[in-house]
Every structure is written in C-alpha cells, then in structure tokens.
Amino acid sequence: MRRTLVELMFLALGLGVAMTIASVAVWAVPGTGRAVWGVTYVVMIFDVLLQVRPIRRAWQLDHANTQTVDG
C-alpha cells in the first residue's frame, strides 16, 4: 500500500504544481487566463495519463507483497 500511496502523492503533487504555476502566470500577466488555463488542463491530463502505469505497477507490487506476507 505504501508504494501506491507514494505514487498517488506524486500525482497530487504534480497537479498541485501545475495549478500553482498557472495561477502565478495568470496573476503575473493579466488577460491570459483562458490560454494559460487551457494549457494547464492539457498538462494535467497528460500528468494523470503518465501516472497510470506507475500507479498500476505500484499497486501490483503492493498486492504481491501482501499475498507473500499473508500466504
């Protein structure tokens, strides 16, 4: 379970960083909100898609370790 939680933490951190950078960019350059947020949403989608495989692998390793310890 620990590996899966770490991967989920990385995903949340990546999404949080994207939101923070976008917020600062919109604040720093007024009038660019639509463009900045559009790009940010695309980046966030890619971040989620790129994290699917590591999260799945971590879940499988955690599940295998649980079965080894229990079994």
C-alpha positions, 0 to 999 in steps of 0.5 A, a space after each residue: 500500500 505504501 508504494 501506491 500511496 507514494 505514487 498517488 502523492 506524486 500525482 497530487 503533487 504534480 497537479 498541485 504544481 501545475 495549478 500553482 504555476 498557472 495561477 502565478 502566470 495568470 496573476 503575473 500577466 493579466 488577460 491570459 487566463 483562458 490560454 494559460 488555463 487551457 494549457 494547464 488542463 492539457 498538462 494535467 491530463 497528460 500528468 494523470 495519463 503518465 501516472 497510470 502505469 506507475 500507479 498500476 505497477 505500484 499497486 501490483 507490487 503492493 498486492 504481491 507483497 501482501 499475498 507473500 506476507 499473508 500466504 
